[in-house]
């Protein structure tokens, strides 16, 4: 019922809408920090997936060569 009140809670002084970061992005990171975080998550993930498929394909090739 708190969010159905008038005035709405998100417009009151001192709530989260008054405390936005300077760049007005809601995650609180600069562009460089965001890109570094995303790269540190996705680059290792892509490398692991690539390695998995490379090993899988190389094992299949070895099986084909033995037969």
VMD Tcl script that draws the C-alpha trace (Angstrom):
set ca {
  {0.00 0.00 0.00}
  {3.02 2.25 0.42}
  {3.47 2.53 -3.35}
  {-0.17 3.36 -3.90}
  {0.05 6.47 -1.72}
  {-0.34 10.00 -3.03}
  {2.18 11.57 -3.67}
  {4.01 8.57 -5.03}
  {6.93 7.43 -2.90}
  {9.46 7.72 -5.72}
  {8.78 11.48 -5.99}
  {9.33 12.29 -2.32}
  {12.40 14.28 -1.27}
  {15.23 12.10 -0.01}
  {14.21 8.95 -1.87}
  {16.34 7.19 -4.49}
  {15.31 9.61 -7.25}
  {17.08 12.45 -5.42}
  {20.32 10.47 -5.06}
  {21.16 9.62 -8.67}
  {24.85 9.42 -9.62}
  {26.45 12.38 -11.37}
  {26.31 10.84 -14.85}
  {22.65 9.95 -14.30}
  {23.20 6.28 -15.07}
  {21.45 4.09 -12.57}
  {24.20 1.50 -12.14}
  {26.64 4.02 -10.69}
  {29.58 3.09 -12.94}
  {31.38 5.16 -15.50}
  {31.54 3.98 -19.10}
  {35.07 2.63 -18.62}
  {34.17 0.75 -15.43}
  {31.14 -0.78 -17.10}
  {33.13 -1.96 -20.11}
  {35.87 -3.43 -17.91}
  {33.27 -5.30 -15.86}
  {31.49 -6.66 -18.92}
  {34.77 -7.71 -20.53}
  {35.93 -9.45 -17.36}
  {32.70 -11.47 -17.41}
  {32.21 -12.23 -21.10}
  {35.76 -12.67 -22.43}
  {36.56 -15.63 -20.13}
  {33.12 -17.06 -20.85}
  {33.72 -16.94 -24.61}
  {37.18 -18.46 -24.16}
  {35.81 -21.35 -22.10}
  {33.06 -22.05 -24.64}
  {35.56 -21.89 -27.52}
  {37.93 -24.25 -25.72}
  {35.12 -26.70 -24.98}
  {34.05 -26.87 -28.63}
  {37.65 -27.08 -29.84}
  {38.35 -30.07 -27.56}
  {35.06 -31.70 -28.52}
  {35.79 -31.31 -32.24}
  {39.35 -32.56 -31.88}
  {38.13 -35.69 -30.07}
  {35.62 -36.34 -32.85}
  {38.36 -35.97 -35.45}
  {40.55 -38.47 -33.60}
  {37.66 -40.97 -33.52}
  {37.17 -40.55 -37.28}
  {40.85 -41.10 -37.99}
  {40.98 -44.33 -35.94}
  {38.04 -45.90 -37.78}
}
mol new
graphics top color blue
foreach p $ca { graphics top sphere $p radius 0.5 }
foreach p [lrange $ca 0 end-1] q [lrange $ca 1 end] { graphics top cylinder $p $q radius 0.2 }
display resetview
